[in-house]
Structures are given as structure tokens and as C-alpha cells.
Amino acid sequence: MTAHMRTVAEVFGVRIKVFNNGTDRPHFLAFYENFMGQFDLETLEMTNGDLPSATITVVREWAVDHIEELWDAWDL
């Protein structure tokens, strides 16, 4: 499988991207200004990164409502 980063959405200036290299646990990435967060697709916990807490909340709330879209993007 060829690894590539796909933009899934942009929410309040936060870019949501999925990067599936075939070896990592299912996750998605959120980019806001100079910050980044990696979120586990199963728990929606931020597992890596430095996003501000308010941005983490926005990302999680968005992800809850769009979890199927995130899983679909991961499986492509």
C-alpha cells in the first residue's frame, strides 16, 4: 500500500488528515496553525502532539459526528 496523507475536512481552521501507511494503529491527524495532534480512531484520544486544549475539544467533537467518514478514509 502506498502511504499518502488525505485531507478529510477543515473545521474552524483545523485541517483533519488521514495517513495510513499500513503499519500504524488507526489514527488521524489534526493541524492548527503551528500545532499538530495525532488521534486514535478507536478512542479519539490525542496520542501525540501539542494542540491547544480548546482545539482538542473541537477536533474530538467533530470526530464523534464524523467517525464513519474517518474510518472510510483510513480504509482507502
MIDRENLO-19308 format. One record per residue (C-alpha): residue number from 1; residue in three letters; y, z negated, x. Coordinates in pm, 1 decimal, always signed. Layout:
N
+-----+---------+----------+----------+----------+
| num | residuo |        Y |        Z |        X |
+-----+---------+----------+----------+----------+
| NUM |     ALA |        Y |        Z |        X |
...
+-----+---------+----------+----------+----------+
***
This chain:
76
+-----+---------+----------+----------+----------+
| num | residuo |        Y |        Z |        X |
+-----+---------+----------+----------+----------+
|   1 |     MET |     +0.0 |     +0.0 |     +0.0 |
|   2 |     THR |   +344.1 |    +88.9 |   +129.2 |
|   3 |     ALA |   +584.7 |   -203.5 |   +122.1 |
|   4 |     HIS |   +924.3 |   -139.5 |    -33.2 |
|   5 |     MET |  +1192.9 |   -352.0 |   -194.0 |
|   6 |     ARG |  +1275.2 |   -259.8 |   -551.8 |
|   7 |     THR |  +1585.8 |   -382.5 |   -734.1 |
|   8 |     VAL |  +1480.4 |   -515.2 |  -1074.0 |
|   9 |     ALA |  +1815.2 |   -639.3 |  -1207.4 |
|  10 |     GLU |  +2163.4 |   -761.8 |  -1128.9 |
|  11 |     VAL |  +2271.2 |  -1074.2 |  -1315.9 |
|  12 |     PHE |  +2616.2 |  -1232.7 |  -1269.8 |
|  13 |     GLY |  +2639.3 |  -1075.4 |   -924.2 |
|  14 |     VAL |  +2287.7 |  -1182.9 |   -822.3 |
|  15 |     ARG |  +2059.3 |   -896.6 |   -720.8 |
|  16 |     ILE |  +1694.4 |   -954.4 |   -813.0 |
|  17 |     LYS |  +1446.2 |   -762.5 |   -599.5 |
|  18 |     VAL |  +1069.8 |   -745.2 |   -565.7 |
|  19 |     PHE |   +898.1 |   -681.2 |   -234.5 |
|  20 |     ASN |   +519.4 |   -654.1 |   -244.3 |
|  21 |     ASN |   +362.7 |   -597.6 |    +95.4 |
|  22 |     GLY |    +13.9 |   -667.0 |    -35.1 |
|  23 |     THR |    -37.6 |   -989.3 |   +158.7 |
|  24 |     ASP |   +215.8 |  -1248.7 |    +36.4 |
|  25 |     ARG |   +188.9 |  -1463.6 |   -274.5 |
|  26 |     PRO |   +358.8 |  -1300.1 |   -575.5 |
|  27 |     HIS |   +731.8 |  -1362.2 |   -544.5 |
|  28 |     PHE |  +1074.6 |  -1212.0 |   -597.8 |
|  29 |     LEU |  +1398.0 |  -1232.8 |   -403.6 |
|  30 |     ALA |  +1748.4 |  -1313.4 |   -523.2 |
|  31 |     PHE |  +2057.3 |  -1214.2 |   -324.2 |
|  32 |     TYR |  +2403.6 |  -1355.7 |   -394.1 |
|  33 |     GLU |  +2693.6 |  -1293.2 |   -156.3 |
|  34 |     ASN |  +2555.5 |  -1402.6 |   +183.1 |
|  35 |     PHE |  +2278.9 |  -1617.1 |    +32.7 |
|  36 |     MET |  +1914.6 |  -1539.9 |    -38.1 |
|  37 |     GLY |  +1631.8 |  -1713.0 |   -219.3 |
|  38 |     GLN |  +1262.0 |  -1638.4 |   -248.0 |
|  39 |     PHE |  +1099.6 |  -1748.5 |   -575.0 |
|  40 |     ASP |   +731.3 |  -1792.0 |   -651.1 |
|  41 |     LEU |   +638.4 |  -1575.7 |   -951.9 |
|  42 |     GLU |   +390.7 |  -1830.3 |  -1086.3 |
|  43 |     THR |   +610.3 |  -2141.6 |  -1071.6 |
|  44 |     LEU |   +963.1 |  -1991.4 |  -1046.7 |
|  45 |     GLU |  +1035.5 |  -2246.3 |   -773.8 |
|  46 |     MET |  +1252.2 |  -2134.7 |   -483.5 |
|  47 |     THR |  +1018.7 |  -2146.9 |   -184.1 |
|  48 |     ASN |  +1260.9 |  -2028.2 |    +80.9 |
|  49 |     GLY |  +1630.6 |  -1959.6 |   +113.9 |
|  50 |     ASP |  +1976.6 |  -2104.2 |    +81.3 |
|  51 |     LEU |  +2106.2 |  -2010.3 |   -264.4 |
|  52 |     PRO |  +2361.2 |  -2249.2 |   -415.5 |
|  53 |     SER |  +2210.5 |  -2474.4 |   -684.8 |
|  54 |     ALA |  +2410.3 |  -2312.5 |   -967.2 |
|  55 |     THR |  +2277.6 |  -1971.9 |   -862.7 |
|  56 |     ILE |  +1921.1 |  -2104.9 |   -853.9 |
|  57 |     THR |  +1966.0 |  -2216.1 |  -1214.5 |
|  58 |     VAL |  +2093.5 |  -1871.7 |  -1319.4 |
|  59 |     VAL |  +1802.5 |  -1699.6 |  -1144.6 |
|  60 |     ARG |  +1538.6 |  -1926.9 |  -1299.7 |
|  61 |     GLU |  +1685.5 |  -1893.1 |  -1649.0 |
|  62 |     TRP |  +1691.5 |  -1515.2 |  -1613.0 |
|  63 |     ALA |  +1336.4 |  -1511.2 |  -1473.5 |
|  64 |     VAL |  +1195.6 |  -1710.4 |  -1766.1 |
|  65 |     ASP |  +1323.3 |  -1443.5 |  -2004.9 |
|  66 |     HIS |  +1211.4 |  -1152.0 |  -1784.4 |
|  67 |     ILE |   +884.6 |  -1276.5 |  -1635.3 |
|  68 |     GLU |   +680.7 |   -979.8 |  -1763.8 |
|  69 |     GLU |   +929.0 |   -737.3 |  -1605.6 |
|  70 |     LEU |   +898.5 |   -923.8 |  -1275.0 |
|  71 |     TRP |   +516.7 |   -915.9 |  -1285.6 |
|  72 |     ASP |   +523.3 |   -544.3 |  -1372.2 |
|  73 |     ALA |   +749.8 |   -477.4 |  -1072.9 |
|  74 |     TRP |   +520.0 |   -683.0 |   -848.0 |
|  75 |     ASP |   +215.5 |   -482.7 |   -960.5 |
|  76 |     LEU |   +372.0 |   -140.0 |   -892.2 |
+-----+---------+----------+----------+----------+
***
